[in-house]
Amino acid sequence: MSQVLTIDQIQNFKGKYPKQIWSLFFSEMWERFCFYGMRGMLVFFMISQLNFDKTEANLQYGATQAFVYAFTFIGGLFADKILGFRKSLFWGGLLMIIGSAILATDPHQFFFLGISFTIIGTGFFKPNISTMVGELYKKGDARTDAGFSLFYAGINLGALLGGYICIAIGKGELFASSIPEDKRWNVAFGLAAVVMVISLINFVFTQKSLGSIGLQPGHPSAEIQSKPIAKWVEYSVYAGTILLVPIIQIMVSKTEYTDYFMAIIGPLTLIYLFYEMSKVTLQERKKLWAALVFILFSIIFWGIYEQSGGSLSIFAAENLNNNLIGMHLDPNGVNNSGGAFFVIILAPLLGLLWIWMNKRKFEPNTLVKFGLGFIFLGFGYYVLFATRFFAIVSGITSLNVFTLALLVITFGELCLSPIGLSIMTKLSTKNLQGMMMGMWFLASAYGQYVAGIIGAGLSTAKEGSSKLEILLAYTEGYKQLGLYALIAGIILILISPLVKKLMQDVK
């Protein structure tokens, strides 16, 4: 039997990036192809194929994405207490494959059933692979932010491919001559299932290199020794997950249930966190309070940022030309994948920049990075506002300026999202890492929920208007969102001294 490496042995590998990160990089890349491929299709498919009106589609998008990210908290909790990160990841990936396969069979008839499997599957997969990346580094390792920036590039490589290819197939922009028109959406959803299979195969054949990372609680080689988990408890998690599917299907198909769910899950999560905080040391408790500050501000960030899957999807379809620096591209494809393209280019470079600045003792701390994230986000939305100045009388404006806005927003995303993943692992106690990563994604759930409400408000403002009036209404709303982002960034910078005291020795 091969020897199981300890975490210390893994962390002592030389180089800027531990070699194990590449296994997680590629599994996450294909999973994000599946996720962002499906996400990019949601609003357009609901409007064009299911005959939802734009307000309803935005609300439904927000509800669906809110449930996806809310279940990451549950997935993280079960990973901490019962399954371990590896089994949680595999189970989640399997559910995502089932959901995508159901949608491939008949996306019109089984839309909400397939989405329900995907929601639960993502909840088990997403937080736990991110936590395993954090486990590759020791506490205080200056390379951690760089590692998460590289990992984030993998996320966005999948998002780039899935975000453009899936909707392009569904709309008939790719392989139109070889796929019958009535089967295009089946193929688009089926492709998401295929790449998810690739993700799981990659993980199964490379997980040995992770040593003791992600093993089930009670495993003889686990870093924290505990009583073995009874098999019936583990199997109960799997069975309970399947039994939840019809409940989730009902809840996600009726957005009013989302309101009830979001009103309950957040407060219950906080109550449970406060209970867990009562059992840790004072220093650990302070760090968990600091983590909560980051989590609360991330809700604001994602509420503004996540217009990309909602109102910006409609804006791209109705108000953008298809000319990007001389190339003819689908505006929806650019909206879905443009940000990911910029992340792929910039994330590794920015990660190395953090290392270079750290060696010279002037790397900005995490709070400054968060503040910069909001500032870039705000400026990016002001660039979206500026698209009105490039519009022609028919209400069509420049894809070039729109893409420039995506570039600016991407700088904000890179200052916040991968750094947020990193800081959750730094501030979490050993026994709460999965749960805290889940809370980070639960904040994204609330952001998605707010984003859907915002998008629906923008859509309602333009009912019955011309395309030019639609464009002016949208861009006015984007200007307001830009202002809110800048205000949030300033507040975060002002309270940074207090949060730094809570974080103490965390860089």
Disulfide bonds with the S-S distance in Angstrom:
none
